Every structure is written in structure tokens, then in C-alpha cells.
Amino acid sequence: MIHQTALIDPAATLGSNVKVGAYTVIGADVEIGDNTVIESHVVLKGPSRIGKDNHFYQFCSIGEDCQDLKYAGEPTRLEIGDGNTFRECVTVHRGTVQDNSLTRIGNNNLLMAYVHLAHDCMVGSNNIFANNASVAGHVHVGDWAILGGMSGVHQFCHVGSHSFCAAGTILLRDLPPYVMVGGKGASPHGINAEGLRRRGYSKEAILQIRRAYKVLYRSGKTTEEALRELREMAKRAPELEMLVDFIANSSRGIVR
């Protein structure tokens, strides 16, 4: 299962049934879980902990030193969960000591070709990053979010769960859960209703989220005024609690 031209450091650890393609390089202090497939010409560097059932396509660069000019060779880490797909030429960098020294990716994410995930990012599970999406340092992404092709996320922004960012959009502020944005300035364009239906949200739950969106974006209220009303709505609609917490804890301000 390991091609004869692959270079694997003796200090790397590979689980059972791991496939390693031609000319791939696996560095020291890299742990790879069972049933992971690593195609040809992939570079995996450590310290990195990679779970099981992941698939790395050709020319990925995973666990490399970050591009932050403050980085001075300090020991930092990368953690990747299970069942993720990294398509051609994806780049993922380790963290920095200016944050938690850690970049983390959860489970079952799809990173399409040429996606870049920078240092200190915290990514949940079941997200889709389309071709050439670029995520700057210290960004947090929830679960089930979609970043369209050629989109970009500014450093320190947060992307909420079940949100949708259209192709070519640049996020300079936090994107709340459930909300779709697109175009110049990342303008809001309703909620991700189709995505919610596919994930089993009831008609009533989607209706409550739609009503919350109108309070936040169509009522003319300030963010603080809308947040007070959303808190009251969340007492009767638990699916709004995530939205309320996200807005209340936003440090960059939300897309409006």
C-alpha cells in the first residue's frame, strides 16, 4: 500500500490499511489514522494528527509552517478529524503561538481544489469549501457551512453553522448561522432554507429562522435592538439559540 518512491520519516506513525502514493513525503511527528488514502506528490508535515478515512489528493501541502511573518519556528500543531477529503493542491498550515498554537479541522469536510486554510483556523464538520476558497488566519467555521468558489474570509472572522457564502464573495465581518450572503460587500440574501431542509429541519423550524432573519435584516432595527427581540423569540424556538449566541459573541460585527 506504500509506493516504493514515497519518503516516510521513521518518526511518522501510520495506521492500518493506509495507502501512500508515489513521491509523497511524510515528515516526522505525523500520525495518520486507519484507511486513509494519500495520493502521489503529497507533502504531510508535523506535528500533525490526522484521523481515519481521510483522502488527500495529489499535490496537497498539509501541516506546513504558516505564512505569518511573526512565526519564528515555534512548535505548533495541526489536528484533522475523520472522513475529510482534500482535493488537488489544497494547503493547510499549522497554528501560531499568538493564538492556541493549533489549526483544527473536524470531520467529513470537503476541501475542493486549491483551497487554502491558514494558521489557527478552527473548522467544524460537514463543511464544503469550493475551489479556490481562501480562509485567512484565526478564522472559525461552524458546521454545515458552504464557501463558494473564489470566496475569501478575512482573518479573525467567524462563519456560522448552516450559512452559505456565494462564489467570489469576500467576508470582512462575521457571517451568522443560517444566513446566505453574496456579491460585493457580502450582502445578505435570505436564509439557507434548502440546506436546512436537506439536514432535516422541520417546516416550523425553518419558518422561525426566516422570521428571525426578517427581524435582523428587514425590520430596520439596530443589531442590539434585533438581538433583544431574538432572545425573546429563542425562548419559544430553540433553533434560534445558536443565532443569538453567535451575534452576542461577535467581535468583528456581523454582515448586515
C-alpha positions as CSV (number, residue, x, y, z in Angstrom):
1,M,0.0,0.0,0.0
2,I,3.1,2.3,0.2
3,H,4.7,3.2,-3.1
4,Q,8.5,2.5,-3.2
5,T,9.2,6.1,-4.1
6,A,7.4,7.6,-1.1
7,L,9.6,9.1,1.6
8,I,8.3,8.4,5.1
9,D,10.2,9.6,8.2
10,P,10.9,6.9,10.7
11,A,9.2,9.1,13.4
12,A,5.9,9.2,11.5
13,T,3.1,6.8,12.5
14,L,0.7,5.2,10.0
15,G,-2.4,3.2,10.9
16,S,-3.6,0.1,9.3
17,N,-4.6,0.0,5.6
18,V,-3.1,3.4,4.8
19,K,-2.2,4.0,1.1
20,V,0.7,6.2,0.2
21,G,1.2,7.1,-3.4
22,A,4.3,7.8,-5.5
23,Y,6.7,10.6,-4.5
24,T,4.7,11.6,-1.4
25,V,6.7,12.9,1.6
26,I,5.6,12.3,5.2
27,G,7.6,14.1,7.8
28,A,8.4,13.4,11.5
29,D,5.7,13.6,14.1
30,V,2.9,12.9,11.7
31,E,0.2,10.5,12.9
32,I,-2.2,9.1,10.2
33,G,-5.3,7.1,11.1
34,D,-6.6,3.9,9.5
35,N,-7.8,3.6,6.0
36,T,-6.5,7.0,4.9
37,V,-5.6,7.4,1.2
38,I,-2.7,9.7,0.3
39,E,-2.2,10.0,-3.4
40,S,1.0,10.9,-5.2
41,H,3.1,14.0,-4.7
42,V,1.5,14.9,-1.3
43,V,3.5,16.6,1.5
44,L,2.4,16.0,5.1
45,K,4.5,17.7,7.8
46,G,4.2,17.7,11.6
47,P,3.4,17.9,14.3
48,S,0.1,16.8,12.8
49,R,-2.5,14.3,14.0
50,I,-4.7,13.0,11.2
51,G,-7.7,10.8,11.8
52,K,-9.0,7.8,9.9
53,D,-10.7,7.6,6.4
54,N,-9.3,10.8,5.1
55,H,-8.3,11.2,1.4
56,F,-5.6,13.5,0.3
57,Y,-5.3,14.1,-3.5
58,Q,-2.2,14.9,-5.4
59,F,-0.1,18.0,-4.6
60,C,-1.7,18.7,-1.3
61,S,0.6,20.5,1.2
62,I,-0.7,19.7,4.7
63,G,0.8,20.8,8.1
64,E,3.4,23.2,6.6
65,D,4.8,26.2,8.5
66,C,2.4,29.1,8.4
67,Q,2.9,32.3,6.3
68,D,2.6,34.6,9.2
69,L,5.7,36.8,9.4
70,K,5.6,36.6,13.2
71,Y,6.2,32.9,13.0
72,A,9.7,32.0,14.2
73,G,9.8,28.3,14.1
74,E,7.9,27.7,17.4
75,P,6.4,24.2,17.8
76,T,2.8,24.3,16.7
77,R,0.2,21.7,15.6
78,L,-2.4,20.6,13.2
79,E,-5.3,18.3,14.0
80,I,-7.6,16.7,11.4
81,G,-10.6,14.5,12.3
82,D,-12.1,11.7,10.2
83,G,-13.6,11.3,6.8
84,N,-12.3,14.5,5.2
85,T,-11.5,15.0,1.5
86,F,-8.6,17.3,0.4
87,R,-8.7,17.7,-3.3
88,E,-5.8,18.7,-5.6
89,C,-3.3,21.4,-4.3
90,V,-5.1,22.1,-1.0
91,T,-2.9,23.9,1.5
92,V,-3.4,23.8,5.3
93,H,-1.0,25.4,7.7
94,R,-0.2,24.7,11.4
95,G,-1.0,27.3,14.1
96,T,1.0,30.0,15.8
97,V,1.8,30.8,19.4
98,Q,0.0,34.1,19.1
99,D,-3.2,32.0,19.2
100,N,-3.5,28.4,20.5
101,S,-0.6,27.0,18.5
102,L,-3.2,24.9,16.7
103,T,-5.1,24.6,13.5
104,R,-8.0,22.1,13.7
105,I,-10.4,20.5,11.2
106,G,-13.3,18.4,12.2
107,N,-14.9,15.5,10.4
108,N,-16.4,14.9,6.9
109,N,-15.4,18.2,5.4
110,L,-14.8,18.6,1.6
111,L,-12.0,21.0,0.6
112,M,-12.0,21.3,-3.2
113,A,-9.0,22.0,-5.4
114,Y,-6.7,24.9,-4.4
115,V,-8.5,25.7,-1.2
116,H,-6.2,27.4,1.4
117,L,-6.8,27.1,5.1
118,A,-4.4,29.4,7.1
119,H,-2.9,29.1,10.5
120,D,-5.0,28.9,13.7
121,C,-8.3,28.2,11.9
122,M,-10.9,26.2,13.7
123,V,-13.2,24.3,11.4
124,G,-16.1,22.1,12.4
125,S,-17.6,19.3,10.5
126,N,-19.6,18.7,7.3
127,N,-18.4,21.9,5.6
128,I,-17.8,22.5,1.9
129,F,-15.1,24.8,0.7
130,A,-15.4,25.1,-3.1
131,N,-12.5,25.6,-5.5
132,N,-10.0,28.4,-4.6
133,A,-11.8,29.4,-1.4
134,S,-9.2,31.1,0.8
135,V,-9.6,31.3,4.6
136,A,-7.2,33.6,6.4
137,G,-5.7,33.1,9.9
138,H,-7.6,32.7,13.1
139,V,-11.0,32.1,11.3
140,H,-13.6,29.9,13.0
141,V,-16.1,28.0,10.9
142,G,-19.0,26.1,12.4
143,D,-20.7,23.0,10.9
144,W,-22.5,22.5,7.5
145,A,-21.3,25.9,6.1
146,I,-20.6,26.4,2.4
147,L,-17.9,28.7,1.0
148,G,-18.3,29.2,-2.7
149,G,-15.5,29.2,-5.3
150,M,-13.1,32.0,-5.2
151,S,-14.6,33.3,-1.9
152,G,-12.3,34.8,0.8
153,V,-12.6,35.1,4.6
154,H,-10.8,37.9,6.4
155,Q,-8.7,36.9,9.4
156,F,-10.4,36.6,12.8
157,C,-13.9,36.3,11.2
158,H,-16.4,33.7,12.3
159,V,-18.6,31.7,9.9
160,G,-21.7,30.4,11.4
161,S,-23.2,26.9,11.0
162,H,-25.5,26.3,8.1
163,S,-24.5,29.5,6.4
164,F,-23.8,30.0,2.7
165,C,-21.3,32.3,1.1
166,A,-21.7,32.7,-2.7
167,A,-18.9,32.4,-5.2
168,G,-16.4,35.3,-5.3
169,T,-17.7,36.9,-2.1
170,I,-15.3,38.4,0.4
171,L,-16.2,38.2,4.1
172,L,-14.9,41.0,6.2
173,R,-17.3,40.5,9.1
174,D,-18.9,37.6,10.8
175,L,-21.4,35.5,8.9
176,P,-24.3,34.5,11.2
177,P,-25.7,30.9,11.2
178,Y,-28.3,30.1,8.6
179,V,-27.6,33.3,6.6
180,M,-26.7,33.4,2.8
181,V,-24.5,36.2,1.6
182,G,-23.2,37.1,-1.8
183,G,-21.9,39.9,-4.1
184,K,-19.7,42.9,-3.4
185,G,-19.7,43.7,0.3
186,A,-21.2,40.3,1.2
187,S,-24.8,41.4,1.2
188,P,-27.4,39.2,3.0
189,H,-29.8,37.3,0.7
190,G,-32.1,35.3,3.0
191,I,-31.6,32.1,4.8
192,N,-30.1,28.8,3.6
193,A,-33.6,27.1,3.6
194,E,-32.7,24.4,1.1
195,G,-29.7,23.4,3.1
196,L,-31.8,23.2,6.3
197,R,-34.4,21.1,4.6
198,R,-31.8,18.6,3.4
199,R,-30.5,18.4,7.0
200,G,-33.9,17.5,8.5
201,Y,-35.1,20.9,9.8
202,S,-38.8,21.0,10.1
203,K,-41.0,23.5,8.3
204,E,-41.8,25.1,11.6
205,A,-38.1,25.5,12.5
206,I,-37.3,27.0,9.1
207,L,-40.2,29.4,9.5
208,Q,-38.9,30.6,12.8
209,I,-35.4,31.1,11.4
210,R,-36.9,33.0,8.5
211,R,-38.8,35.3,10.9
212,A,-35.6,35.8,12.9
213,Y,-33.8,36.8,9.6
214,K,-36.5,39.4,9.0
215,V,-36.1,40.9,12.5
216,L,-32.3,41.0,12.0
217,Y,-32.2,42.3,8.4
218,R,-35.6,43.7,7.3
219,S,-37.1,45.4,10.4
220,G,-34.8,48.5,10.4
221,K,-33.7,47.7,14.0
222,T,-30.1,48.1,15.1
223,T,-28.2,44.9,15.9
224,E,-28.7,45.5,19.6
225,E,-32.4,46.0,19.2
226,A,-32.8,43.0,17.0
227,L,-30.8,40.9,19.4
228,R,-33.1,41.7,22.3
229,E,-36.1,40.6,20.2
230,L,-34.3,37.4,19.0
231,R,-33.6,36.5,22.6
232,E,-37.3,36.6,23.3
233,M,-38.1,34.5,20.2
234,A,-35.4,31.9,21.1
235,K,-37.4,31.1,24.3
236,R,-40.0,29.6,22.1
237,A,-37.8,28.4,19.2
238,P,-34.6,26.6,20.4
239,E,-33.1,26.6,16.9
240,L,-32.6,30.4,17.3
241,E,-30.3,30.0,20.4
242,M,-27.3,29.4,18.1
243,L,-28.1,32.5,16.2
244,V,-28.5,34.6,19.4
245,D,-25.2,33.3,20.9
246,F,-23.3,34.0,17.7
247,I,-24.5,37.6,17.4
248,A,-23.9,38.3,21.1
249,N,-20.3,37.0,20.9
250,S,-19.3,38.5,17.6
251,S,-16.2,40.6,18.0
252,R,-15.9,41.9,14.4
253,G,-19.6,42.6,14.0
254,I,-21.9,40.7,11.7
255,V,-22.7,41.0,8.0
256,R,-25.6,43.4,7.6
